[in-house]
Amino acid sequence: GAVFWMTAAALIGMALGLLYGFLRPLRPRFTALADLIFLVGVLLGWLYWGFGICRADPRPVGLLTMGLGCLIWEGTVGLPLRPFFRLFWGTIGVIWKFLLLPVKKILRQGHIPDQGLFWEKTEKIFAFLQKNICICEKMGYNKME
């Protein structure tokens, strides 16, 4: 039982090491987001280990074994994978910039098409709401005393 539990914890830790290595290139610009995703992964991994594999009998040493598995992954298989993860996120960044190019072009021009029509309709809607919806004050409610 205990050897199986610790082996499972180490394998989950290695999966968390893979997740950490995958998120590592995001950390310089999106540190909080990458850390949040990793911590959610740790929580889900620990819950799965504790309640799925150990059948609701988790041991504190399991979390340490997961950490050890993560370090083993990072020190062995994770090192050669770092350039591939960097390439993946760099490619995603280039695609994202390409997709946002029209939006940047519109914002750089300083106006949004049909802006006048949008503001005109918005002002009419707010005037209508202010005139017709706030009937409580007209009926004598919400008066300042």
Buried (B, 14 or more C-beta within 10 A) or exposed (E): EEEEBBEBBBBBBBBBBBBBBBBBBBBEEBEEEBBEBBEEBBEEBBEEBBEEBBEEEBBEEBBEBBBBBBBBBBEEEBEEBBEEBEEEBEEEEEEEEEEEEEEEEEEEEEEEEEEEEEEEEEEEEEEEEEEEEEEEEEEEEEEEE
